[in-house]
Amino acid sequence: MQGAERLHHFAPHPGEHVASPHVLSTLLPHLAHEQVHRFRWGLIGGVGTVAVLAATGLVVPAIWVAALVVPSLYIAYLRQVDVFADEPLPVLLATVVAGAAVGVGVTAAGDALGGGLGAGGVVALTAGIAVVAEVLKPLVPLLVLRRRYPNTLDGLVLGVAAGAGYALAQTVVNLAGFLGGGLRTDPAGWVFTLVSVALLIPLLHGSCTGLVSASLWRPRGGRAAALRSAGLPLAVIADISFAAGSELLDDAGLSPLFVLLWQALVVAGVLVAVRLLVHAAVLDEGSDLGLREVRCHHCGRTLEAARFCPHCGALLPSSPAGAVAVSR
């Protein structure tokens, strides 16, 4: 399959279109199909817990649970997949913690510098924060773990982990004043904030950091070259659009629902950008093996060369000598 036809089959999950913003298959790409439902239900359960806590007036616990849903699920994912199974848990946690440390520093600095600024100053500060954040968030995975995990998918996953840590820290810093108050409060004004904290903010930062990390993970060249070059600029634009657009819509007095819709639109755009990059990178890395297709030794299915089998989750051979070529 080539050209436009190939876009109908996302390389890590061939049953999906490349341009469809599926969250789980994009950000948890090593999962086999039969494993995805566990994390889907985990996410639904976490959001459901937030809803129950908020409905009973326990807004402060709801905020904490909302902030922890995605980072917790992602740490569980890192422990689940074969690629990172042998990595000590402290190393994987350090990736999330490093992102959180950046989140604390950048968010606190933004709060300190943001007082008394006019509209132009706010825009400039938002842009500056976005640039600094997107450069710093993936540094630990890039500097510490890249040699151990050479594939672009691995870079994406570790970048998402760092981004999830950043989102957690950003939420805690931004809502620190409220988190120290009483447990119960009227939840009426918190519904949209909790949705953003539980889903949209961590998905934004996870996707943006994953995009930057994946774009810088391997040498440039191949069909992914242009996409790799665009990774950091696209992440910065998405970060600015998410923050500035939300602020402008809120200041205009529009319903918070419109703010959530805008945030969801930005997140969907970043997810599609991640999928385009990952799709091209996986095909490039498959070509490096000298294979167009391989047959999984575990389930016997035929698929494009990649790091793992999207049907059963088994690791595929990392060298041509260990692969089963498919004759046409």
Secondary structure, DSSP 8 states (H G I E B T S, - for coil): --HHHHTTSBTTBTTS-TTS--HHHHHSTT--HHHHHHHHHHHHHHHHHHHHHHHTT-HHHHHHHHHHHHHHHHHHHHHHSGGGTTS-HHHHHHHHHHHHHHHHHHHHHHHHH-TT--HHHHHHHHHHHHHHHHHHTTHHIIIIITTT--SHHHHHHHHHHHHHHHHHHHHHHHTHHHHTS-S---GGGGHHHHHIIIIIHHHHHHHHHHHHHHHHHS-S-GGGHHHHHHHHHHHHHHHHHHHHHHHHHHHTT--HHHHHHHHHHHHHHHHHHHHHHHHHHHHHHHHHTT-SEEE-TTT--EEES-SB-TTT--B--SSGGG--B---
